[in-house]
């Protein structure tokens, strides 16, 4: 059996809930073979980030070249990139190895408030990496930092998404976890003008560490399997909802999500075993 290959380029989370660890767990759960290039090493747990060490440029390049010379990733995902040198190295590898399905998760700030992307690197990411991206998956604070648009409602959210599309990215999905209301609604728009939204009931929980990494990793895995962006977003939304709905309750702070939950609890139910237990709303805005 040959599995599709998905590559994650991200930082290590010693707490296991986010970063490389979350990506590889999610890839495994979604039936793709995960390979990785490490950009940084963090000392962190559910209470916060205690220390960050950036992988030197030459070592990152060696990792990317090792992957590019032997593997053919069907999709790649970027997570924590930390500084401009790291971003430039990733862009060079994308161009060298012609990696065409690129999911950019613009990791900027950890749950506890620790900055994971230097301010000067935001411009580098916007100018050089986003034009290579098939889809970018920011949350509201990340979108505001990248575009300068304060998001207060759907109108300002759409304005920010249109601003990000001007960077050259093919599609944007703005995650709704930081917004208010009974539903967590993600908004999608691409350069062709296609739009849709994905909504799930909002869950009041502290077990949210790694939600962004996990969502974008699930999206990457589905794209690696050849699914459409619309179908991939749908599965990723269901996957992260299940990961939140069935918490592991690990640690004293923002605990990690349950990466096995979708497989263990939801897949059978979505086939008709218990349709009411997992409510999923899906709709097009045009």
C-alpha positions as CSV (number, residue, x, y, z in Angstrom):
1,X,0.0,0.0,0.0
2,X,1.3,3.4,-1.0
3,X,0.3,6.3,1.3
4,X,0.2,9.9,0.2
5,X,3.1,11.9,1.7
6,X,2.5,15.1,3.6
7,X,5.3,17.4,4.8
8,X,5.2,19.6,7.9
9,X,7.7,22.4,8.3
10,X,7.2,23.7,11.9
11,X,8.5,23.9,15.4
12,X,8.7,21.2,18.0
13,X,6.3,21.4,21.0
14,X,7.7,19.6,24.0
15,X,4.2,19.4,25.4
16,X,3.0,17.4,22.4
17,X,-0.1,19.4,21.7
18,X,0.9,21.6,18.9
19,X,3.7,22.0,16.2
20,X,5.4,19.1,14.6
21,X,3.9,16.7,17.1
22,X,0.3,17.7,16.5
23,X,0.9,17.7,12.7
24,X,2.4,14.1,12.6
25,X,-0.4,12.8,14.9
26,X,-3.0,14.3,12.7
27,X,-1.4,13.0,9.5
28,X,-1.3,9.5,11.0
29,X,-5.0,9.8,12.0
30,X,-6.0,11.0,8.5
31,X,-4.1,8.2,6.7
32,X,-1.1,10.0,5.2
33,X,2.6,9.4,5.7
34,X,4.1,12.4,7.5
35,X,7.6,13.7,7.0
36,X,9.0,16.8,8.8
37,X,11.5,19.6,8.8
38,X,12.1,21.2,12.2
39,X,12.4,25.0,12.3
40,X,12.6,25.5,16.0
41,X,12.7,23.8,19.4
42,X,10.4,25.1,22.1
43,X,10.3,24.3,25.8
44,X,6.6,24.5,26.6
45,X,3.8,22.9,28.4
46,X,0.1,23.6,28.9
47,X,1.0,26.7,31.0
48,X,3.1,28.4,28.4
49,X,6.3,28.7,26.4
50,X,9.4,28.8,28.5
51,X,12.1,28.9,25.9
52,X,12.5,28.9,22.1
53,X,15.6,27.9,20.0
54,X,15.6,28.5,16.3
55,X,17.2,25.8,14.1
56,X,20.2,27.2,12.3
57,X,19.7,28.0,8.6
58,X,22.1,25.3,7.3
59,X,20.5,22.6,9.3
60,X,17.0,23.6,8.1
61,X,18.2,23.6,4.5
62,X,19.7,20.1,5.0
63,X,16.4,18.8,6.3
64,X,14.5,20.3,3.4
65,X,17.0,19.0,0.8
66,X,16.9,15.5,2.4
67,X,13.1,15.4,2.0
68,X,13.1,17.0,-1.5
69,X,15.8,14.6,-2.9
70,X,14.0,11.4,-1.8
71,X,10.3,12.1,-1.1
72,X,7.5,13.6,-3.2
73,X,5.1,15.3,-0.8
74,X,1.6,15.6,-2.2
75,X,1.0,18.6,0.1
76,X,3.1,20.6,2.6
77,X,2.2,22.6,5.6
78,X,4.1,25.4,7.3
79,X,3.7,26.3,10.9
80,X,6.1,28.1,13.2
81,X,8.7,29.8,11.0
82,X,10.0,32.3,13.6
83,X,12.2,34.6,11.5
84,X,12.9,35.9,8.0
85,X,15.9,33.6,7.4
86,X,13.7,30.5,8.1
87,X,10.9,31.8,5.8
88,X,13.4,32.5,3.0
89,X,14.8,29.0,3.3
90,X,11.3,27.5,3.1
91,X,10.4,29.6,0.0
92,X,13.7,28.4,-1.7
93,X,12.8,24.8,-1.1
94,X,9.3,25.2,-2.4
95,X,10.7,26.7,-5.6
96,X,13.6,24.1,-5.9
97,X,11.4,21.0,-5.4
98,X,8.3,22.4,-7.1
99,X,6.0,21.8,-4.1
100,X,2.7,23.0,-5.4
101,X,0.1,22.3,-2.7
102,X,1.1,24.6,0.2
103,X,-0.9,25.2,3.3
104,X,0.4,28.1,5.4
105,X,-0.6,28.3,9.0
106,X,0.8,31.7,10.0
107,X,1.7,30.8,13.6
108,X,2.5,34.0,15.4
109,X,1.5,33.9,19.1
110,X,1.3,30.9,21.5
111,X,-1.8,30.4,23.6
112,X,-0.1,31.9,26.6
113,X,0.9,35.0,24.7
114,X,4.5,34.2,23.8
115,X,5.5,35.6,20.4
116,X,6.5,32.9,17.9
117,X,7.1,35.0,14.8
118,X,9.3,38.1,14.9
119,X,7.7,41.3,13.8
120,X,10.1,41.8,10.8
121,X,9.3,38.3,9.6
122,X,5.6,39.1,9.1
123,X,6.5,41.2,6.1
124,X,8.8,38.5,4.7
125,X,6.0,35.9,5.2
126,X,3.5,38.2,3.4
127,X,5.7,39.2,0.6
128,X,7.5,35.9,-0.2
129,X,5.6,32.9,1.3
130,X,2.0,33.8,0.8
131,X,2.3,34.1,-3.0
132,X,3.3,30.4,-2.9
133,X,0.4,29.3,-0.8
134,X,-2.6,27.3,-2.0
135,X,-4.4,28.3,1.2
136,X,-3.6,30.2,4.3
137,X,-5.4,29.4,7.6
138,X,-5.1,32.4,10.0
139,X,-7.1,33.0,13.2
140,X,-8.5,36.5,13.9
141,X,-5.4,37.9,15.7
142,X,-3.1,36.6,13.0
143,X,-5.2,38.0,10.3
144,X,-5.3,41.4,12.0
145,X,-1.5,41.4,12.3
146,X,-1.0,40.5,8.6
147,X,-3.5,42.9,7.1
148,X,-3.9,45.7,9.6
149,X,-7.7,45.3,9.5
150,X,-9.5,45.1,12.9
151,X,-12.1,42.3,12.6
152,X,-15.3,43.2,14.4
153,X,-18.0,41.6,12.2
154,X,-18.5,39.7,8.9
155,X,-17.9,42.8,6.9
156,X,-14.5,43.6,8.3
157,X,-13.6,39.9,8.2
158,X,-14.4,39.9,4.5
159,X,-12.3,43.1,4.0
160,X,-9.3,41.5,5.7
161,X,-9.6,38.4,3.6
162,X,-9.7,40.4,0.4
163,X,-6.6,42.2,1.6
164,X,-4.8,39.0,2.1
165,X,-5.8,37.7,-1.3
166,X,-4.0,40.7,-2.8
167,X,-0.7,39.2,-1.5
168,X,-1.1,36.4,-4.1
169,X,-2.4,33.6,-2.0
170,X,-4.9,31.4,-3.8
171,X,-7.4,31.0,-0.9
172,X,-8.0,32.1,2.7
173,X,-9.9,30.3,5.4
174,X,-10.4,32.6,8.4
175,X,-10.9,30.5,11.5
176,X,-13.7,31.5,13.8
177,X,-12.5,30.4,17.2
178,X,-11.6,33.9,18.4
179,X,-15.0,35.4,17.4
180,X,-18.1,35.4,19.5
181,X,-21.5,33.7,19.3
182,X,-22.9,30.3,19.7
183,X,-21.3,29.0,16.6
184,X,-17.6,28.9,15.6
185,X,-17.8,29.9,12.0
186,X,-14.9,29.6,9.6
187,X,-15.1,31.8,6.4
188,X,-13.5,30.8,3.1
189,X,-12.8,32.8,0.0
190,X,-10.5,32.3,-2.9
191,X,-9.2,34.4,-5.8
192,X,-11.9,33.1,-8.1
193,X,-14.6,34.6,-5.8
194,X,-15.9,31.3,-4.5
195,X,-17.0,31.5,-0.9
196,X,-18.4,29.2,1.8
197,X,-18.7,29.0,5.5
198,X,-18.3,26.1,8.0
199,X,-20.0,26.3,11.4
200,X,-19.9,24.1,14.5
201,X,-21.3,24.7,18.0
202,X,-18.9,26.6,20.1
203,X,-17.4,24.6,23.0
204,X,-16.5,26.2,26.3
205,X,-13.2,24.5,27.2
206,X,-9.6,25.2,28.1
207,X,-8.4,22.2,26.2
208,X,-7.5,24.2,23.1
209,X,-3.7,24.0,22.8
210,X,-2.8,23.2,19.2
211,X,-6.2,23.8,17.6
212,X,-4.7,25.8,14.8
213,X,-1.9,23.4,14.0
214,X,-4.3,20.4,14.1
215,X,-6.9,22.0,11.8
216,X,-4.4,23.0,9.2
217,X,-2.7,19.6,9.4
218,X,-6.0,17.8,8.8
219,X,-6.6,20.1,5.9
220,X,-3.2,19.3,4.5
221,X,-3.7,15.6,4.9
222,X,-7.0,15.7,2.9
223,X,-5.4,17.8,0.2
224,X,-2.6,15.3,0.0
225,X,-5.1,12.6,-0.6
226,X,-6.4,14.5,-3.6
227,X,-9.6,15.9,-2.1
228,X,-11.0,19.3,-3.2
229,X,-10.4,22.3,-1.0
230,X,-14.0,22.4,0.0
231,X,-14.1,18.7,1.0
232,X,-10.7,19.1,2.8
233,X,-12.0,22.1,4.8
234,X,-15.1,20.2,5.8
235,X,-13.2,17.2,7.1
236,X,-10.7,19.5,8.9
237,X,-13.5,21.3,10.6
238,X,-15.2,18.1,11.7
239,X,-11.8,16.7,12.9
240,X,-11.0,19.7,15.2
241,X,-14.5,19.8,16.5
242,X,-14.3,16.2,17.6
243,X,-10.8,16.9,19.1
244,X,-12.4,19.7,21.3
245,X,-15.6,17.8,22.1
246,X,-13.8,14.8,23.6
247,X,-11.1,16.4,25.8
248,X,-8.1,14.6,27.3
249,X,-7.8,17.0,30.2
250,X,-4.0,16.9,30.3
251,X,-2.0,19.5,32.2
252,X,-3.0,22.4,34.4
253,X,-3.3,25.1,31.7
254,X,-4.5,25.1,28.1
255,X,-4.5,21.3,27.5
256,X,-4.0,19.6,24.1
257,X,-6.8,18.6,21.9
258,X,-7.7,14.9,21.4
259,X,-6.2,14.0,18.0
260,X,-7.8,10.5,18.0
261,X,-11.3,11.7,18.8
262,X,-12.6,11.9,15.3
263,X,-11.6,8.3,14.5
264,X,-12.8,7.0,17.9
265,X,-16.1,8.8,18.3
266,X,-17.3,10.5,15.2
267,X,-16.7,8.7,11.9
268,X,-19.3,6.0,12.6
269,X,-21.8,8.4,14.0
270,X,-21.6,10.5,10.9
271,X,-22.6,7.5,8.9
272,X,-25.9,7.4,10.8
273,X,-25.2,5.7,14.1
274,X,-26.0,8.9,16.1
275,X,-26.7,11.8,13.9
276,X,-27.7,14.2,16.7
277,X,-24.6,13.9,18.8
278,X,-22.4,15.8,16.4
279,X,-24.1,18.9,14.8
280,X,-22.5,20.2,11.7
281,X,-23.7,23.2,9.7
282,X,-22.4,23.8,6.2
283,X,-23.4,26.5,3.8
284,X,-22.4,28.6,0.9
285,X,-22.6,32.4,1.1
286,X,-23.0,32.6,-2.7
